[in-house]
């Protein structure tokens, strides 16, 4: 029997809270299935299981904070999953729940897993191709409510209405704020509502409030002559209070994230002997190549310079492997793969740096797609645990904010961080003349326990060399 434990989703994580179990005792699970949603100081993270088996017991209930390493559930590894699933469990419970969330009919999905089993990727692909699920249309805009009049409340969706596609975190936020998920326009796969959609709707005031279950809610009439008047309901929260509840939740999460980042960076500067290097790279060849490639592509398939910069940082590791890996307990462990962490700013405040796995083997187009997907999910609150825990080298790009040069702080237990500044026209000497060239300042923050200025300089030189031949990336 195997133990599924509270994972460490970063060097700064000491504990976490299971906010939602996606499996139950008796469910069959497969390696890579998301089995729980865990709340950390940084974000709510989907956590995968790393073995096939059948869930024996859920040891820790939802809502309880436990230290990293605590047994959350027991799984009978190597069990006869086919027999355990039975006729009504052809698909894993995680896949069934995901299909229900995204409104996908599993019977119409061709499975690519063993024996034709439908996988998570199959469901997500079907959701992207399928039209959005039918849901109750948003209520039309109402005229201003006269002073003293009862506050109108949106009716609950009719019985039998198809459930709107939505992520677990989005439904939780919507429930806390008292809004109908079905009234929101989703930006996730297949039109699914994600957490960012809920937050955006609340910020703009465009979210329809949830009707209270009790008739004694905000819209309940009062007896004539009541001193409070109809505008002061005797019971139940008023609809306008919902955004402030969500605002408080966002502020609390942002504060927790800022504390977590501060603690991690303090540890980094205290324990890691940083050294810093910088170089200016001529991007004229890269710019010309990008313009030529994008000229023949539709707008949705065009590449941006950021994808080339990520590719160069990942590929350059082959020449200087000392910048890629982890340093723990006095030992450096180089990583055979480049799991490139990408610093992503969140609209609610703070930064996360989830990883693009095997970035060194991906084409520029694949990196572009991976980056877009990662940013969207990071801001929508649907990251995977491995994406936060597996990074072996991190890149931060502040060029879009007008920053010329980035002097970064290493994310422990990693040993290096690459910084890209603003891509701009700069005076450079070429052929004995001063000319205007597209250029960027690239910086490296590295761990002196693992490498030195000579090796760091070679790494930056390799990035430069790769960017001069973008067609080879």
PADRENFI-658026 format. One record per residue (C-alpha): residue in one letter; x, y, z; chain. Coordinates in Angstrom, 2 decimals. Example, Ala and Ser with C-alpha at 12.3 -4.5 7.8 and 13.67 -1.06 7.14 Angstrom:
# PADRENFI-658026
[torba a, [12.30, -4.50, 7.80], A]
[torba s, [13.67, -1.06, 7.14], A]
This chain:
# PADRENFI-658026
[torba x, [0.00, 0.00, 0.00], A]
[torba x, [1.41, 3.40, -0.99], A]
[torba x, [1.11, 6.71, 0.82], A]
[torba x, [0.05, 9.85, -1.01], A]
[torba x, [1.60, 12.69, 1.00], A]
[torba x, [1.33, 16.47, 1.13], A]
[torba x, [3.88, 17.44, -1.53], A]
[torba x, [6.45, 20.21, -1.29], A]
[torba x, [5.43, 22.65, -4.02], A]
[torba x, [8.42, 24.92, -3.54], A]
[torba x, [11.36, 25.47, -1.22], A]
[torba x, [9.31, 27.92, 0.85], A]
[torba x, [6.35, 25.60, 1.45], A]
[torba x, [6.02, 24.11, 4.94], A]
[torba x, [2.33, 23.18, 4.95], A]
[torba x, [-0.77, 23.07, 2.79], A]
[torba x, [-4.53, 22.59, 2.95], A]
[torba x, [-6.56, 20.16, 0.86], A]
[torba x, [-9.40, 22.35, -0.34], A]
[torba x, [-10.99, 19.69, -2.52], A]
[torba x, [-10.62, 15.95, -3.00], A]
[torba x, [-11.25, 14.87, -6.59], A]
[torba x, [-11.30, 11.15, -5.73], A]
[torba x, [-13.06, 8.93, -3.23], A]
[torba x, [-12.22, 5.57, -1.62], A]
[torba x, [-12.52, 2.82, -4.21], A]
[torba x, [-11.63, 5.07, -7.15], A]
[torba x, [-8.94, 3.91, -9.55], A]
[torba x, [-6.20, 6.42, -10.32], A]
[torba x, [-3.41, 6.53, -12.88], A]
[torba x, [-0.01, 8.15, -12.77], A]
[torba x, [-0.42, 11.85, -13.60], A]
[torba x, [-4.09, 12.08, -12.53], A]
[torba x, [-5.00, 15.17, -10.52], A]
[torba x, [-6.45, 13.83, -7.27], A]
[torba x, [-6.68, 16.92, -5.05], A]
[torba x, [-6.56, 20.71, -5.00], A]
[torba x, [-4.12, 22.03, -2.38], A]
[torba x, [-4.07, 25.59, -1.06], A]
[torba x, [-0.60, 27.00, -0.38], A]
[torba x, [0.53, 30.49, 0.51], A]
[torba x, [1.10, 31.08, -3.20], A]
[torba x, [-1.96, 29.66, -4.91], A]
[torba x, [-4.40, 26.78, -5.16], A]
[torba x, [-2.57, 23.98, -6.96], A]
[torba x, [-3.80, 20.80, -8.64], A]
[torba x, [-1.79, 17.88, -7.25], A]
[torba x, [-1.09, 14.72, -9.21], A]
[torba x, [-0.58, 11.14, -8.10], A]
[torba x, [2.61, 9.35, -9.15], A]
[torba x, [1.49, 5.73, -9.25], A]
[torba x, [-1.35, 3.58, -10.56], A]
[torba x, [-3.65, 2.03, -8.03], A]
[torba x, [-6.93, 2.25, -6.14], A]
[torba x, [-7.68, 4.83, -3.44], A]
[torba x, [-7.95, 2.99, -0.13], A]
[torba x, [-8.60, 5.84, 2.34], A]
[torba x, [-8.68, 9.64, 2.44], A]
[torba x, [-6.74, 10.31, 5.65], A]
[torba x, [-6.91, 14.12, 5.79], A]
[torba x, [-10.31, 15.75, 5.28], A]
[torba x, [-10.87, 18.91, 3.25], A]
[torba x, [-10.09, 22.18, 4.99], A]
[torba x, [-7.36, 20.89, 7.34], A]
[torba x, [-3.85, 22.35, 7.10], A]
[torba x, [-1.07, 19.77, 7.51], A]
[torba x, [2.74, 19.88, 7.20], A]
[torba x, [4.57, 18.81, 4.04], A]
[torba x, [5.08, 15.03, 4.11], A]
[torba x, [1.85, 14.26, 5.97], A]
[torba x, [-0.01, 11.23, 4.58], A]
[torba x, [-3.12, 12.57, 2.83], A]
[torba x, [-4.42, 9.29, 1.43], A]
[torba x, [-3.45, 5.66, 1.04], A]
[torba x, [-3.40, 3.99, -2.36], A]
[torba x, [-3.24, 0.28, -3.08], A]
[torba x, [-0.52, 0.31, -5.71], A]
[torba x, [-0.44, -2.34, -8.40], A]
[torba x, [-4.07, -3.28, -7.85], A]
[torba x, [-6.15, -4.64, -10.71], A]
[torba x, [-7.44, -1.27, -11.82], A]
[torba x, [-9.57, -2.70, -14.56], A]
[torba x, [-11.44, -4.90, -12.08], A]
[torba x, [-11.71, -2.06, -9.59], A]
[torba x, [-13.21, 0.32, -12.12], A]
[torba x, [-15.88, -2.08, -13.27], A]
[torba x, [-18.36, -1.39, -16.04], A]
[torba x, [-19.26, 2.09, -14.79], A]
[torba x, [-15.66, 3.15, -14.18], A]
[torba x, [-14.07, 2.83, -17.59], A]
[torba x, [-12.50, 6.24, -17.11], A]
[torba x, [-10.59, 7.45, -14.09], A]
[torba x, [-12.60, 9.54, -11.59], A]
[torba x, [-10.42, 12.56, -12.35], A]
[torba x, [-11.24, 12.34, -16.05], A]
[torba x, [-14.94, 11.93, -15.30], A]
[torba x, [-14.96, 15.00, -13.05], A]
[torba x, [-13.00, 17.05, -15.56], A]
[torba x, [-15.41, 16.05, -18.32], A]
[torba x, [-18.34, 17.10, -16.14], A]
[torba x, [-16.68, 20.44, -15.33], A]
[torba x, [-16.00, 21.19, -19.01], A]
[torba x, [-19.30, 19.82, -20.30], A]
[torba x, [-17.68, 17.08, -22.40], A]
[torba x, [-19.54, 13.87, -23.28], A]
[torba x, [-17.02, 11.09, -22.63], A]
[torba x, [-18.88, 8.80, -24.99], A]
[torba x, [-17.95, 11.02, -27.91], A]
[torba x, [-14.24, 11.29, -27.04], A]
[torba x, [-11.67, 9.02, -28.69], A]
[torba x, [-9.24, 7.88, -26.01], A]
[torba x, [-5.49, 7.89, -26.58], A]
[torba x, [-4.57, 6.10, -23.35], A]
[torba x, [-3.87, 2.37, -22.86], A]
[torba x, [-6.68, 0.29, -24.33], A]
[torba x, [-8.42, 3.41, -25.64], A]
[torba x, [-8.82, 4.96, -22.19], A]
[torba x, [-9.78, 8.63, -22.31], A]
[torba x, [-7.08, 10.78, -20.69], A]
[torba x, [-7.12, 14.27, -19.23], A]
[torba x, [-5.49, 15.61, -22.42], A]
[torba x, [-8.22, 13.99, -24.53], A]
[torba x, [-10.93, 15.74, -22.51], A]
[torba x, [-9.18, 19.12, -22.65], A]
[torba x, [-8.72, 18.78, -26.42], A]
[torba x, [-12.41, 17.90, -26.86], A]
[torba x, [-13.40, 20.90, -24.75], A]
[torba x, [-11.37, 23.24, -26.95], A]
[torba x, [-13.08, 21.91, -30.09], A]
[torba x, [-16.62, 21.71, -28.73], A]
[torba x, [-19.01, 24.70, -28.60], A]
[torba x, [-19.59, 26.13, -25.12], A]
[torba x, [-22.18, 24.36, -22.99], A]
[torba x, [-25.64, 25.89, -22.98], A]
[torba x, [-26.22, 27.86, -19.84], A]
[torba x, [-28.60, 30.46, -18.62], A]
[torba x, [-27.96, 33.71, -20.53], A]
[torba x, [-26.77, 36.72, -18.53], A]
[torba x, [-29.58, 38.85, -17.24], A]
[torba x, [-30.13, 42.06, -19.24], A]
[torba x, [-28.90, 45.28, -17.71], A]
[torba x, [-31.38, 46.69, -15.23], A]
[torba x, [-32.27, 50.37, -14.85], A]
[torba x, [-30.92, 52.20, -11.80], A]
[torba x, [-32.67, 51.24, -8.57], A]
[torba x, [-34.42, 54.20, -6.88], A]
[torba x, [-33.28, 55.06, -3.40], A]
[torba x, [-35.11, 53.04, -0.79], A]
[torba x, [-36.28, 50.38, -3.23], A]
[torba x, [-35.45, 46.66, -2.69], A]
[torba x, [-32.24, 45.49, -4.34], A]
[torba x, [-33.05, 43.21, -7.31], A]
[torba x, [-31.50, 39.75, -7.23], A]
[torba x, [-30.80, 37.56, -10.22], A]
[torba x, [-32.93, 34.39, -10.24], A]
[torba x, [-31.24, 31.03, -9.85], A]
[torba x, [-30.65, 29.07, -13.07], A]
[torba x, [-33.71, 27.01, -14.10], A]
[torba x, [-33.78, 23.38, -13.06], A]
[torba x, [-32.28, 21.17, -15.75], A]
[torba x, [-30.07, 23.89, -17.24], A]
[torba x, [-26.70, 22.50, -18.35], A]
[torba x, [-23.99, 23.36, -15.86], A]
[torba x, [-21.57, 25.94, -17.16], A]
[torba x, [-18.04, 24.71, -17.73], A]
[torba x, [-15.85, 25.96, -14.92], A]
[torba x, [-12.72, 25.08, -12.97], A]
[torba x, [-13.01, 23.98, -9.33], A]
[torba x, [-11.26, 27.15, -8.14], A]
[torba x, [-13.57, 29.34, -10.24], A]
[torba x, [-16.64, 27.69, -8.71], A]
[torba x, [-15.24, 28.21, -5.24], A]
[torba x, [-14.58, 31.91, -5.88], A]
[torba x, [-18.01, 32.34, -7.43], A]
[torba x, [-19.67, 30.63, -4.46], A]
[torba x, [-17.79, 32.84, -1.99], A]
[torba x, [-18.77, 35.95, -3.93], A]
[torba x, [-22.36, 34.81, -4.43], A]
[torba x, [-22.43, 34.96, -8.24], A]
[torba x, [-23.77, 32.63, -10.93], A]
[torba x, [-20.95, 30.94, -12.86], A]
[torba x, [-23.38, 30.46, -15.75], A]
[torba x, [-23.69, 34.22, -16.16], A]
[torba x, [-19.97, 34.66, -16.85], A]
[torba x, [-18.12, 34.49, -20.15], A]
[torba x, [-15.35, 31.89, -19.85], A]
[torba x, [-11.86, 32.25, -21.28], A]
[torba x, [-10.70, 28.69, -20.50], A]
[torba x, [-10.72, 25.60, -22.75], A]
[torba x, [-13.99, 25.35, -24.66], A]
[torba x, [-15.28, 28.51, -23.00], A]
[torba x, [-14.82, 27.19, -19.46], A]
[torba x, [-14.99, 29.79, -16.69], A]
[torba x, [-11.69, 30.07, -14.80], A]
[torba x, [-10.86, 32.00, -11.64], A]
[torba x, [-9.56, 34.99, -13.59], A]
[torba x, [-12.99, 35.37, -15.25], A]
[torba x, [-14.70, 35.51, -11.86], A]
[torba x, [-12.23, 38.08, -10.53], A]
[torba x, [-12.51, 40.21, -13.68], A]
[torba x, [-16.31, 40.15, -13.55], A]
[torba x, [-16.33, 41.23, -9.91], A]
[torba x, [-13.83, 44.00, -10.57], A]
[torba x, [-15.97, 45.36, -13.42], A]
[torba x, [-19.24, 44.96, -11.53], A]
[torba x, [-20.59, 42.68, -14.26], A]
[torba x, [-21.21, 39.54, -12.19], A]
[torba x, [-24.80, 38.48, -11.57], A]
[torba x, [-25.41, 37.88, -7.84], A]
[torba x, [-26.47, 34.47, -6.60], A]
[torba x, [-30.04, 34.29, -5.44], A]
[torba x, [-30.29, 33.39, -1.73], A]
[torba x, [-31.72, 29.99, -0.91], A]
[torba x, [-33.90, 31.38, 1.85], A]
[torba x, [-37.00, 33.51, 1.09], A]
[torba x, [-35.87, 35.80, 3.91], A]
[torba x, [-33.02, 37.14, 1.69], A]
[torba x, [-32.40, 40.69, 0.49], A]
[torba x, [-35.45, 40.84, -1.77], A]
[torba x, [-37.94, 39.71, 0.89], A]
[torba x, [-40.69, 42.31, 1.38], A]
[torba x, [-41.12, 43.94, 4.78], A]
[torba x, [-44.22, 44.92, 6.65], A]
[torba x, [-45.50, 48.44, 5.97], A]
[torba x, [-44.30, 50.98, 8.47], A]
[torba x, [-41.12, 49.08, 9.31], A]
[torba x, [-38.64, 51.58, 10.80], A]
[torba x, [-35.81, 50.17, 8.70], A]
[torba x, [-37.73, 50.45, 5.44], A]
[torba x, [-37.44, 48.07, 2.50], A]
[torba x, [-33.81, 48.99, 1.93], A]
[torba x, [-32.74, 47.41, 5.24], A]
[torba x, [-33.42, 43.63, 4.98], A]
[torba x, [-33.85, 41.83, 8.29], A]
[torba x, [-31.78, 38.78, 7.35], A]
[torba x, [-29.25, 37.58, 4.83], A]
[torba x, [-26.33, 39.49, 3.29], A]
[torba x, [-27.15, 42.16, 0.74], A]
[torba x, [-26.01, 41.63, -2.85], A]
[torba x, [-23.62, 44.60, -2.95], A]
[torba x, [-21.60, 43.05, -0.09], A]
[torba x, [-20.42, 40.16, -2.27], A]
[torba x, [-17.64, 42.02, -4.12], A]
[torba x, [-16.16, 43.23, -0.84], A]
[torba x, [-16.01, 39.61, 0.41], A]
[torba x, [-14.16, 38.58, -2.74], A]
[torba x, [-11.98, 41.67, -2.51], A]
[torba x, [-11.01, 40.72, 1.03], A]
[torba x, [-10.22, 37.18, -0.11], A]
[torba x, [-8.00, 38.47, -2.91], A]
[torba x, [-6.21, 40.87, -0.58], A]
[torba x, [-5.57, 38.12, 1.97], A]
[torba x, [-4.19, 35.77, -0.70], A]
[torba x, [-2.03, 38.56, -2.16], A]
[torba x, [-0.65, 39.31, 1.33], A]
[torba x, [0.12, 35.64, 1.95], A]
[torba x, [1.83, 35.36, -1.43], A]
[torba x, [3.90, 38.48, -0.76], A]
[torba x, [5.01, 37.07, 2.62], A]
[torba x, [5.95, 33.76, 1.01], A]
[torba x, [7.97, 35.49, -1.70], A]
[torba x, [9.66, 37.74, 0.86], A]
[torba x, [10.64, 34.80, 3.06], A]
[torba x, [12.01, 32.83, 0.10], A]
[torba x, [14.02, 35.76, -1.26], A]
[torba x, [15.40, 36.54, 2.20], A]
[torba x, [16.55, 32.95, 2.48], A]
[torba x, [18.07, 33.12, -1.00], A]
[torba x, [20.14, 36.23, -0.31], A]
[torba x, [21.14, 34.90, 3.10], A]
[torba x, [22.26, 31.42, 1.99], A]
[torba x, [23.29, 31.73, -1.66], A]
[torba x, [26.53, 33.56, -2.58], A]
[torba x, [25.22, 35.33, -5.68], A]
[torba x, [27.38, 36.69, -8.45], A]
[torba x, [26.03, 38.80, -11.31], A]
[torba x, [26.97, 39.14, -14.98], A]
[torba x, [25.44, 41.13, -17.82], A]
[torba x, [25.87, 41.41, -21.58], A]
[torba x, [24.14, 43.24, -24.42], A]
[torba x, [22.96, 41.02, -27.27], A]
[torba x, [22.36, 42.28, -30.82], A]
[torba x, [18.91, 41.01, -31.85], A]
[torba x, [18.92, 42.37, -35.41], A]
[torba x, [19.14, 38.89, -36.95], A]
[torba x, [16.44, 37.59, -34.61], A]
[torba x, [14.15, 40.53, -35.43], A]
[torba x, [14.61, 40.05, -39.19], A]
[torba x, [13.92, 36.32, -38.88], A]
[torba x, [10.79, 36.90, -36.78], A]
[torba x, [9.42, 39.44, -39.26], A]
[torba x, [9.96, 37.05, -42.17], A]
[torba x, [8.35, 34.10, -40.38], A]
[torba x, [5.36, 36.09, -39.09], A]
[torba x, [4.68, 37.69, -42.49], A]
[torba x, [3.31, 34.37, -43.80], A]
[torba x, [1.35, 33.44, -40.66], A]
[torba x, [-2.09, 34.37, -39.36], A]
[torba x, [-2.06, 36.69, -36.36], A]
[torba x, [-2.95, 33.88, -33.95], A]
[torba x, [0.14, 31.85, -34.97], A]
[torba x, [2.74, 34.59, -34.92], A]
[torba x, [5.77, 34.38, -32.69], A]
[torba x, [7.07, 37.00, -30.28], A]
[torba x, [10.64, 37.77, -29.30], A]
[torba x, [10.03, 36.37, -25.82], A]
[torba x, [9.72, 32.84, -27.24], A]
[torba x, [13.16, 33.15, -28.86], A]
[torba x, [14.67, 34.41, -25.61], A]
[torba x, [13.24, 31.43, -23.70], A]
[torba x, [14.54, 29.03, -26.33], A]
[torba x, [18.04, 30.50, -26.15], A]
[torba x, [18.15, 30.33, -22.33], A]
[torba x, [17.07, 26.67, -22.39], A]
[torba x, [19.35, 25.54, -25.25], A]
[torba x, [22.43, 27.32, -23.86], A]
[torba x, [22.37, 24.99, -20.85], A]
[torba x, [23.92, 22.27, -23.02], A]
[torba x, [27.17, 24.28, -23.09], A]
[torba x, [27.18, 25.15, -19.37], A]
[torba x, [25.19, 22.56, -17.35], A]
[torba x, [26.31, 24.13, -14.04], A]
[torba x, [23.47, 26.69, -14.27], A]
[torba x, [20.75, 24.04, -14.43], A]
[torba x, [19.90, 21.98, -11.35], A]
[torba x, [19.50, 22.21, -7.59], A]
[torba x, [21.79, 22.70, -4.59], A]
[torba x, [20.63, 20.98, -1.41], A]
[torba x, [22.42, 19.72, 1.70], A]
[torba x, [25.76, 20.90, 0.35], A]
[torba x, [25.47, 18.97, -2.91], A]
[torba x, [24.77, 20.24, -6.44], A]
[torba x, [22.59, 17.92, -8.53], A]
[torba x, [22.62, 18.81, -12.22], A]
[torba x, [19.36, 18.19, -14.03], A]
[torba x, [19.39, 16.11, -17.24], A]
[torba x, [16.40, 18.13, -18.47], A]
[torba x, [15.76, 21.86, -18.55], A]
[torba x, [12.51, 22.61, -16.74], A]
[torba x, [12.42, 26.33, -17.36], A]
[torba x, [10.66, 28.37, -14.68], A]
[torba x, [9.00, 31.51, -16.04], A]
[torba x, [8.29, 34.39, -13.65], A]
[torba x, [4.62, 35.39, -14.13], A]
[torba x, [3.06, 38.40, -12.43], A]
[torba x, [-0.45, 37.85, -11.12], A]
[torba x, [-3.14, 40.48, -11.54], A]
[torba x, [-4.06, 40.04, -7.89], A]
[torba x, [-0.47, 40.80, -6.88], A]
[torba x, [2.69, 38.73, -6.46], A]
[torba x, [4.68, 36.45, -8.75], A]
[torba x, [4.72, 32.73, -9.49], A]
[torba x, [7.40, 30.91, -11.50], A]
[torba x, [5.91, 27.66, -12.85], A]
[torba x, [7.99, 25.51, -15.15], A]
[torba x, [7.83, 24.64, -18.83], A]
[torba x, [9.00, 21.03, -18.73], A]
[torba x, [11.75, 19.89, -21.12], A]
[torba x, [12.06, 23.39, -22.56], A]
[torba x, [15.38, 22.55, -24.20], A]
[torba x, [13.69, 19.98, -26.47], A]
[torba x, [10.81, 22.20, -27.57], A]
[torba x, [10.67, 24.22, -30.77], A]
[torba x, [10.07, 27.96, -30.65], A]
[torba x, [6.44, 27.37, -31.65], A]
[torba x, [6.00, 24.82, -28.87], A]
[torba x, [7.57, 27.19, -26.34], A]
[torba x, [5.24, 29.96, -27.52], A]
[torba x, [2.20, 27.74, -27.00], A]
[torba x, [3.48, 26.48, -23.64], A]
[torba x, [4.15, 30.01, -22.42], A]
[torba x, [0.69, 31.25, -23.41], A]
[torba x, [-0.94, 28.27, -21.71], A]
[torba x, [1.15, 28.68, -18.56], A]
[torba x, [0.39, 32.39, -18.18], A]
[torba x, [-3.33, 31.79, -18.68], A]
[torba x, [-3.52, 28.98, -16.14], A]
[torba x, [-1.27, 30.73, -13.60], A]
[torba x, [-3.59, 33.74, -13.61], A]
[torba x, [-6.64, 31.48, -13.61], A]
[torba x, [-5.53, 29.47, -10.56], A]
[torba x, [-5.22, 26.06, -12.26], A]
[torba x, [-1.51, 25.23, -12.06], A]
[torba x, [-0.21, 21.70, -11.49], A]
[torba x, [1.95, 20.85, -8.49], A]
[torba x, [4.82, 19.63, -10.67], A]
[torba x, [4.88, 22.94, -12.52], A]
[torba x, [5.72, 24.77, -9.31], A]
[torba x, [8.08, 22.18, -7.84], A]
[torba x, [10.14, 21.01, -10.83], A]
[torba x, [11.84, 24.15, -12.18], A]
[torba x, [15.62, 23.76, -12.62], A]
[torba x, [16.38, 27.25, -14.03], A]
[torba x, [14.23, 30.38, -14.01], A]
[torba x, [13.86, 33.22, -16.50], A]
[torba x, [12.38, 36.61, -15.66], A]
[torba x, [11.53, 39.14, -18.36], A]
[torba x, [10.63, 42.68, -17.32], A]
[torba x, [11.22, 44.26, -20.69], A]
[torba x, [7.53, 44.94, -21.32], A]
[torba x, [7.59, 47.23, -18.26], A]
[torba x, [10.39, 49.31, -19.74], A]
[torba x, [13.10, 47.82, -17.51], A]
[torba x, [16.51, 47.88, -19.24], A]
[torba x, [18.31, 45.42, -16.96], A]
[torba x, [17.22, 42.82, -14.38], A]
[torba x, [19.40, 41.89, -11.39], A]
[torba x, [17.46, 38.87, -10.17], A]
[torba x, [17.41, 36.78, -7.02], A]
[torba x, [17.81, 33.01, -7.38], A]
[torba x, [14.86, 30.77, -6.46], A]
[torba x, [16.22, 28.12, -4.01], A]
[torba x, [17.14, 25.34, -4.45], A]
[torba x, [17.93, 26.39, -8.05], A]
[torba x, [21.38, 27.79, -8.78], A]
[torba x, [20.79, 30.44, -11.46], A]
[torba x, [18.32, 32.97, -12.81], A]
[torba x, [18.36, 34.61, -16.24], A]
[torba x, [17.01, 38.13, -16.66], A]
[torba x, [15.92, 39.81, -19.89], A]
[torba x, [15.40, 43.56, -20.11], A]
[torba x, [13.70, 45.76, -22.68], A]
[torba x, [14.16, 44.98, -26.37], A]
[torba x, [14.89, 48.35, -27.94], A]
[torba x, [16.84, 50.25, -30.58], A]
[torba x, [20.32, 51.10, -29.28], A]
[torba x, [23.48, 52.66, -30.74], A]
[torba x, [26.03, 49.94, -31.49], A]
[torba x, [29.27, 49.84, -33.45], A]
[torba x, [29.16, 47.76, -36.65], A]
[torba x, [31.74, 47.93, -39.43], A]
[torba x, [33.46, 50.85, -37.77], A]
[torba x, [30.28, 52.94, -37.68], A]
[torba x, [27.73, 53.72, -35.00], A]
[torba x, [24.38, 52.31, -36.12], A]
[torba x, [20.97, 51.68, -34.55], A]
[torba x, [20.43, 48.03, -33.67], A]
[torba x, [17.68, 46.06, -31.93], A]
[torba x, [19.26, 44.79, -28.72], A]
[torba x, [18.55, 43.44, -25.23], A]
[torba x, [20.53, 43.30, -22.00], A]
[torba x, [20.79, 39.74, -20.66], A]
[torba x, [21.81, 39.18, -17.05], A]
[torba x, [22.74, 36.11, -15.04], A]
[torba x, [22.45, 35.67, -11.28], A]
[torba x, [24.31, 32.47, -10.35], A]
[torba x, [25.39, 30.51, -7.30], A]
[torba x, [29.14, 30.79, -6.59], A]
[torba x, [29.06, 27.41, -4.79], A]
[torba x, [28.38, 25.74, -8.14], A]
[torba x, [29.87, 27.96, -10.85], A]
[torba x, [32.03, 31.05, -11.29], A]
[torba x, [32.29, 34.09, -13.51], A]
[torba x, [34.11, 32.20, -16.23], A]
[torba x, [31.37, 29.56, -16.55], A]
[torba x, [28.63, 32.16, -16.22], A]
[torba x, [30.26, 34.24, -18.94], A]
[torba x, [30.32, 31.21, -21.25], A]
[torba x, [26.62, 30.69, -20.64], A]
[torba x, [25.76, 34.28, -21.63], A]
[torba x, [28.03, 34.00, -24.66], A]
[torba x, [26.16, 30.86, -25.72], A]
[torba x, [22.82, 32.67, -25.44], A]
[torba x, [24.27, 35.41, -27.66], A]
[torba x, [25.52, 32.87, -30.21], A]
[torba x, [22.15, 31.11, -30.40], A]
[torba x, [20.23, 34.36, -30.90], A]
[torba x, [22.43, 35.22, -33.89], A]
[torba x, [21.09, 32.09, -35.63], A]
[torba x, [17.38, 32.07, -34.65], A]
[torba x, [16.49, 29.69, -37.48], A]
[torba x, [18.40, 26.96, -35.61], A]
[torba x, [16.49, 27.37, -32.35], A]
